[in-house]
């Protein structure tokens, strides 16, 4: 059901775009290539089990946790919203 000037399915299109953007950001953060034996941030050795579990790992668990918490503040708003939703 369309409301106002928006077309049918406009809200779902915005939701789909938000999910697609989040998936792209997550895939871009995935490590690739060979795993490091030492952390790129602190220089501590990275355990063998972590190197096998996460291909291309660059950070130890502690530094990765800090990096993940710093990234958690990303935008949650879809900036590709329709003009109709911006007028309300």
Residue pairs with C-beta under 8 A, 6 or more apart in sequence:
1 8
2 8
2 10
4 84
4 88
5 84
5 87
6 82
6 84
6 85
10 82
10 84
10 85
14 78
14 80
14 81
14 82
14 85
15 78
17 78
17 80
18 78
21 78
25 74
29 71
30 56
31 54
31 55
31 56
31 57
31 58
32 55
32 56
33 56
34 56
35 46
35 50
35 51
35 52
35 54
35 55
35 56
35 57
35 58
36 46
36 51
36 57
36 58
37 45
37 46
37 51
38 44
38 45
38 46
39 45
39 46
39 58
39 59
39 60
39 63
40 58
40 59
40 63
41 59
41 60
41 63
42 60
42 62
42 63
44 60
44 62
45 60
46 57
46 59
46 60
50 57
50 60
50 61
51 57
57 64
59 67
